[in-house]
Amino acid sequence: MKILKLPKNKLDFFASVVQQFGEVHAPVEQNGQFAFQPVRRWSEVRLDYNRTILPPKKYFLPPRETLLQYAGDAGYVPVMEGLDKKIVLFGVHACDVYGLNLLDLVFAGAYRDPYYQARRRNAAIIGIECTPDEHCFCRSMRADFVEQGFDLFLFDIGDYYFTLVGTALGDDMVLATGPLFEPVSHQDVEEYKRRSARKREAFRLHVEIRDLPEIFEMEYSSDIWQGLGERCLSCGSCSMVCPTCYCYEVADEVQLGSREGPRARTWDSCLFATHALVAGGENFRKTRPSRVKFRFYHKQRGFVAEYGRPGCVGCGRCIVACPVKIDVVEVLNQLRSVQNVASR
């Protein structure tokens, strides 16, 4: 992996150059929160953001999209418009890159999703280091640093960005800027290591994930789930903002007076009362406690069994979004606590 440095005072010039690789999207402030949006003026971009409202998955698995158009006996026609649009996501945090890496595993598995795959092929990722706040626990989830899934990744070392070049596309971006990037010195490496150590010490939330799947097996019948179910509103906010939640619903919409229409895919949530509803009216997870428990088990047990790591990246979005203040870190630490075992 090539390592270079980029002068901070030339960042806007670099951003203008990478436009040749696609439409640039970056975090922009909206009423005190942040969202990835197309960049109109570089002065609007906030690379010092804590987290965006929605993760970058919205670009690859949109909240709502039309998959195909059908028409009576004529069959169906896939809707492919926009899938070849090239974009550059500028300023993606390591935890969100990690989230995309997990979604790549899901949508490149036994049932490959051509819509997701096409959008991923046409997107460039420029990551940037973040500063943890009171809701971040990505270090505990081993997602505070990524070794793949980005084209370039920037680390603040003062007057420069310490830059990792992760792909051939990232190298092309560097070459397109001419002499803008510079070789790193020994002092740059030392500064990177000092700042990296300070960041590790800045995390305020911690959770131990070692043997957590086994703890979940032991606590399947814990009273915790009933208590969480009584608090949960089944609003699905945590699923909507999660970088790795990928449940969706597919429905045909029939145009009035015809036998044709679109087939649309929309985000779904395992917390919705209808998520496990099947033909005949049977609902495998009718109660809120059962749905809350399923979500936690899928993230911390099912993902580990399928992909070798939890489905949580520690971004803190679900903590911020939950209207009844269900805190995933508190839940995980409570499940592990000796007091919880002793109380039964």
C-alpha positions in Angstrom: 0.0 0.0 0.0 1.4 3.4 -1.0 1.6 6.1 1.7 1.8 9.8 0.8 0.8 13.1 2.3 -1.5 15.8 1.1 -1.2 19.5 2.1 -4.4 20.6 3.9 -4.4 24.0 2.2 -4.6 22.2 -1.1 -7.6 20.0 -0.2 -10.1 22.1 -2.1 -7.9 21.8 -5.2 -7.7 18.1 -4.8 -11.5 17.9 -4.5 -11.9 19.8 -7.7 -9.6 17.4 -9.5 -11.4 14.2 -8.4 -14.6 15.5 -10.0 -13.3 13.9 -13.2 -13.8 10.5 -11.5 -17.5 11.2 -10.6 -19.9 13.5 -8.9 -18.5 14.4 -5.5 -20.7 13.8 -2.5 -19.5 14.8 1.0 -20.9 15.5 4.5 -22.8 18.8 4.7 -24.4 20.3 7.9 -28.2 20.3 8.1 -29.8 21.9 11.2 -26.9 20.7 13.4 -26.7 17.3 11.9 -24.8 16.0 8.9 -25.7 14.2 5.6 -23.8 13.1 2.5 -25.0 15.4 -0.3 -23.7 16.5 -3.7 -21.1 19.2 -3.3 -22.0 22.5 -4.8 -19.4 24.6 -2.9 -16.4 23.1 -1.1 -16.9 25.6 1.7 -20.1 23.8 2.7 -18.3 20.5 3.3 -17.7 19.5 7.0 -15.0 16.9 7.3 -15.0 17.4 11.0 -18.5 15.8 11.4 -19.2 13.2 14.0 -21.7 11.0 12.0 -24.1 11.5 9.2 -27.9 10.9 9.7 -27.9 8.0 7.2 -24.8 5.9 6.4 -23.3 5.7 2.9 -25.4 2.5 2.3 -28.1 4.9 1.0 -26.1 5.2 -2.2 -26.0 1.5 -2.9 -29.2 0.3 -1.3 -31.5 3.3 -1.7 -34.4 3.7 0.8 -36.8 3.2 -2.1 -36.1 2.1 -5.7 -37.9 0.6 -8.7 -36.5 -2.7 -9.7 -38.6 -3.4 -12.8 -41.6 -2.5 -14.8 -44.1 -5.2 -15.6 -47.0 -5.2 -18.1 -49.5 -8.0 -18.4 -48.5 -10.7 -20.8 -45.5 -8.7 -22.0 -43.4 -9.7 -19.0 -41.1 -7.3 -17.2 -38.2 -5.0 -18.0 -35.5 -4.3 -15.4 -35.0 -0.6 -14.5 -31.3 0.1 -14.9 -31.3 3.9 -15.2 -28.7 5.6 -13.0 -26.8 2.5 -12.1 -23.9 3.5 -14.2 -23.6 7.0 -12.6 -20.1 7.5 -11.2 -19.8 9.2 -7.8 -17.0 10.0 -5.4 -17.9 9.7 -1.7 -15.5 12.1 0.0 -15.0 11.9 3.8 -16.3 8.4 4.8 -15.4 7.3 8.3 -13.6 4.0 8.9 -16.7 2.5 10.6 -18.8 3.3 7.5 -16.2 1.8 5.2 -16.3 -1.3 7.4 -20.1 -1.3 7.1 -19.9 -1.2 3.3 -17.4 -4.1 3.4 -20.0 -6.1 5.3 -22.8 -5.3 2.9 -20.4 -6.3 0.1 -20.3 -9.8 1.6 -24.1 -9.9 1.9 -24.9 -8.7 -1.6 -22.1 -10.7 -3.3 -23.1 -14.0 -1.7 -25.2 -16.9 -3.0 -27.8 -14.4 -4.3 -25.9 -11.5 -5.9 -27.7 -8.2 -6.1 -27.0 -6.7 -9.6 -28.4 -3.3 -8.5 -26.1 -3.0 -5.5 -23.1 -4.4 -7.4 -23.5 -1.9 -10.2 -23.6 1.0 -7.9 -20.6 -0.2 -5.9 -18.5 -0.6 -9.1 -19.2 3.0 -10.0 -18.4 4.6 -6.7 -15.0 5.8 -5.4 -14.5 6.0 -1.6 -12.2 8.6 0.0 -12.1 8.0 3.7 -11.2 10.3 6.5 -10.2 9.7 10.1 -12.8 10.8 12.7 -12.7 12.0 16.3 -14.8 9.8 18.6 -17.6 11.4 20.6 -19.7 10.1 23.5 -21.6 7.7 21.3 -18.8 6.1 19.4 -17.6 2.6 20.2 -16.1 1.6 16.8 -12.8 0.7 18.5 -14.6 -2.0 20.6 -16.1 -3.4 17.4 -12.7 -3.4 15.6 -14.0 -0.9 13.1 -12.0 2.2 13.9 -9.4 1.3 11.2 -9.9 -0.4 7.9 -7.3 -2.0 5.6 -9.5 -2.2 2.5 -12.7 -0.9 1.0 -11.4 2.6 0.2 -9.5 4.1 -2.7 -7.8 6.8 -0.5 -7.9 7.3 3.2 -6.9 10.5 4.9 -5.4 11.0 8.4 -5.0 14.4 10.0 -1.3 15.0 11.0 -1.4 18.8 11.4 -0.6 20.7 8.2 -1.0 17.5 6.1 -3.3 14.6 5.6 -1.3 11.3 5.9 -2.8 9.4 2.9 -3.2 5.7 2.3 -3.6 4.7 -1.3 -5.8 1.6 -1.3 -6.5 0.8 -5.0 -5.4 1.5 -8.5 -8.3 4.0 -8.8 -6.9 5.8 -5.8 -3.5 5.9 -7.4 -5.1 7.3 -10.5 -6.6 10.1 -8.4 -3.1 10.9 -7.0 -1.5 10.9 -10.4 -4.3 13.2 -11.7 -3.2 15.9 -9.2 0.3 16.1 -10.6 2.9 16.9 -7.8 0.3 17.8 -5.2 1.0 14.7 -3.0 4.3 14.5 -1.3 6.4 11.7 0.1 6.1 11.1 3.9 9.0 11.7 6.2 10.0 9.9 9.4 8.5 12.9 11.3 5.2 12.4 9.5 5.1 8.7 10.5 5.9 9.6 14.2 3.2 12.3 14.2 0.7 9.8 12.7 1.5 7.3 15.5 1.2 9.9 18.2 -2.2 11.0 17.0 -3.3 7.4 16.6 -2.4 6.7 20.2 -4.4 9.8 21.4 -7.4 8.7 19.4 -7.4 5.3 21.1 -7.4 7.0 24.5 -10.3 9.3 23.4 -13.0 6.6 23.2 -15.4 6.8 26.1 -17.7 3.9 25.3 -16.3 0.3 25.5 -17.8 -3.1 25.1 -16.0 -6.5 25.1 -17.0 -8.6 22.1 -14.8 -11.6 22.9 -17.1 -14.7 23.4 -20.2 -12.4 23.0 -22.0 -14.9 20.8 -21.7 -17.5 23.5 -23.0 -15.0 26.1 -26.0 -14.5 23.8 -26.7 -18.2 23.7 -26.6 -18.3 27.5 -28.9 -15.3 27.9 -31.5 -16.3 25.4 -34.2 -16.4 28.1 -33.0 -13.4 30.0 -35.5 -10.9 31.4 -33.6 -8.2 29.6 -35.5 -8.8 26.4 -38.9 -8.3 28.1 -37.8 -5.0 29.6 -36.4 -3.8 26.2 -39.6 -4.9 24.4 -41.7 -2.8 26.8 -39.6 0.2 26.0 -39.2 -0.3 22.3 -41.7 1.5 20.0 -41.0 -0.7 17.0 -40.4 2.5 15.0 -37.4 0.9 13.2 -35.2 4.1 13.5 -32.2 2.0 14.6 -32.5 -0.2 11.5 -32.9 2.8 9.1 -29.7 4.5 10.3 -27.6 1.3 10.7 -24.7 0.9 8.2 -25.2 -2.8 8.0 -29.0 -3.4 8.2 -30.2 -4.6 4.8 -33.7 -5.9 5.2 -36.1 -4.7 2.5 -39.6 -5.4 1.3 -40.6 -5.9 -2.4 -44.1 -5.0 -3.6 -45.8 -4.7 -6.9 -47.8 -1.5 -7.4 -50.6 -2.0 -9.9 -51.6 1.1 -11.8 -55.4 1.7 -11.6 -57.4 0.2 -14.5 -54.4 -1.7 -15.9 -52.3 -4.8 -15.5 -49.0 -3.0 -15.4 -46.9 -1.1 -12.9 -43.6 -1.0 -11.1 -42.0 -3.4 -8.6 -40.5 -1.4 -5.8 -38.0 -2.2 -3.1 -38.1 -0.3 0.2 -36.2 -0.5 3.4 -37.7 -2.8 6.0 -36.9 -3.5 9.7 -37.1 -6.6 11.8 -38.6 -4.4 14.5 -41.7 -3.7 12.4 -44.8 -5.7 13.5 -45.3 -7.0 9.9 -41.7 -8.1 9.3 -42.2 -11.8 10.2 -45.8 -11.9 9.0 -46.5 -14.6 6.5 -49.4 -16.0 4.5 -52.3 -17.1 6.6 -51.7 -14.5 9.2 -49.0 -16.3 11.1 -46.4 -14.0 12.7 -43.2 -15.6 13.9 -42.3 -12.6 16.0 -45.6 -11.1 17.1 -44.4 -9.4 20.3 -42.0 -6.5 20.6 -39.6 -8.4 23.0 -39.2 -11.1 20.4 -38.4 -8.6 17.7 -35.9 -6.7 19.8 -34.2 -9.9 20.8 -34.0 -11.0 17.2 -32.3 -7.8 16.1 -29.7 -8.1 18.8 -29.1 -11.7 18.0 -28.8 -11.2 14.3 -26.2 -8.4 14.8 -24.1 -10.1 17.5 -24.8 -13.8 16.9 -26.0 -14.4 13.4 -23.5 -12.2 11.6 -20.6 -13.9 13.5 -21.8 -17.3 12.5 -22.2 -16.2 8.8 -19.4 -13.7 8.3 -17.0 -14.2 11.2 -17.6 -10.8 12.9 -20.5 -8.9 14.4 -22.9 -6.9 12.3 -22.3 -3.8 14.4 -19.6 -1.3 13.5 -19.9 0.9 16.6 -20.9 4.1 14.8 -23.4 5.1 17.5 -26.2 6.1 15.1 -28.8 3.8 16.7 -28.0 5.3 20.2 -28.6 8.8 18.8 -31.7 7.8 16.8 -33.6 5.8 19.4 -36.5 7.9 20.8 -36.7 5.8 24.0 -32.9 5.8 24.6 -32.1 2.2 24.2 -28.3 2.1 24.2 -26.8 -1.0 22.5 -23.6 -0.7 24.6 -25.5 -0.7 27.8 -27.5 -3.7 26.7 -24.3 -5.6 25.7 -22.6 -4.8 28.9 -25.6 -5.7 31.0 -25.8 -9.1 29.2 -22.2 -9.7 30.2 -22.5 -8.5 33.7 -22.4 -11.0 36.6 -25.2 -9.1 38.3 -27.5 -10.1 35.4 -26.7 -13.8 35.8 -27.0 -13.6 39.6 -30.5 -11.9 39.5 -32.2 -14.9 37.9 
